[in-house]
Amino acid sequence: MLVVHHLSNSRSHRILWLLEELDVPYEIKFYERQAGSHTAPEALKDIHPLGKSPVVTEADRVVAESGAIIDYIVRRHSQGRLVPPQESWLYDEYVQWLHYAEGSAALPLIMKGTVAHLGDTWRPLKRHVDAELQNHLGYIDQSLAGHDYLVGDAFSAADVQLSFIGELAAFRTDRSQFKHLDAWVHRFQQRPAYQAAVHKGGPYALGNS
Ligand SMILES: N[C@@H](CCC(=O)N[C@@H](CS)C(=O)NCC(=O)O)C(=O)O
């Protein structure tokens, strides 16, 4: 049985959502963020040395990093669902989004949340971070113009992986300026599997991510 080590209010919501979309049986092991620091509890380090979430275990395998976890679940459990055919160009696009979310887009969003409390002392860096936020959110927004979903108009696991970026954007900037991105977030949040994941995983609010 696949076990999702799920930290409250975190990126691991995506993994529950993907498993709900695919109707794959799984168990959730819950971890609460520590009061004050909002960091993960030490118990997560017993599962993987980094102590981050998401992490999944299945039999004797441990898989960390959301992009790798999504790829693992899709390869082993989706029977071709939620992924373009491997020989198509759409598959290459799909892989790009899978890496892009955490490899590039997450950094300015996370940085802005981490250093905001420094006030004026981080002003020189803030200009750069804000410019990068505009750059990345603008890129995603333009990619979604005229499309319901990221890859060739069909919902895919790439939408699940990038969803965290779209959702966190609302806590870091005025997301409504990116109207295609904003509409995409509202669209995927209506999916029954998304809502089932919130129901099973607990409340999902990203203010402290
Ligand atoms: N790039 C990693 C990021 C993992 C990560 O930083 N997860 C956060 C939750 S959103 C976490 O575990 N934070 C708790 C901590 O750092 O103590 C991924 O996509 O899986």
The ligand as a Tripos MOL2 file, in Angstrom:
@<TRIPOS>MOLECULE
LIG
   20    19     1     0     0
SMALL
NO_CHARGES

@<TRIPOS>ATOM
      1 N1         11.0300   20.7870   -3.4600 N.3       1 LIG1
      2 C1         10.4250   19.9780   -2.4210 C.3       1 LIG1
      3 C2         10.0280   20.9030   -1.2790 C.3       1 LIG1
      4 C3          9.6340   20.1540   -0.0360 C.3       1 LIG1
      5 C4          9.3060   21.1410    1.0860 C.2       1 LIG1
      6 O1         10.0790   22.0860    1.3630 O.2       1 LIG1
      7 N2          8.1700   20.9260    1.7240 N.am      1 LIG1
      8 C5          7.7530   21.8000    2.7900 C.3       1 LIG1
      9 C6          6.2230   21.8180    2.8660 C.3       1 LIG1
     10 S1          5.4750   22.7740    1.6130 S.3       1 LIG1
     11 C7          8.2340   21.2890    4.1180 C.2       1 LIG1
     12 O2          8.3490   20.1010    4.3230 O.2       1 LIG1
     13 N3          8.4430   22.2250    5.0460 N.am      1 LIG1
     14 C8          8.7310   21.9200    6.4070 C.3       1 LIG1
     15 C9         10.1460   22.2050    6.7920 C.2       1 LIG1
     16 O3         10.9260   22.6960    5.9540 O.co2     1 LIG1
     17 O4         10.4730   21.9600    7.9540 O.co2     1 LIG1
     18 C10         9.2210   19.2440   -3.0180 C.2       1 LIG1
     19 O5          8.6670   19.7160   -4.0100 O.co2     1 LIG1
     20 O6          8.8480   18.1780   -2.5140 O.co2     1 LIG1
@<TRIPOS>BOND
     1     1     2 1
     2     2     3 1
     3     2    18 1
     4     3     4 1
     5     4     5 1
     6     5     6 2
     7     5     7 1
     8     7     8 1
     9     8     9 1
    10     8    11 1
    11     9    10 1
    12    11    12 2
    13    11    13 1
    14    13    14 1
    15    14    15 1
    16    15    16 2
    17    15    17 1
    18    18    19 2
    19    18    20 1
@<TRIPOS>SUBSTRUCTURE
     1 LIG1         1 GROUP 0 **** ****
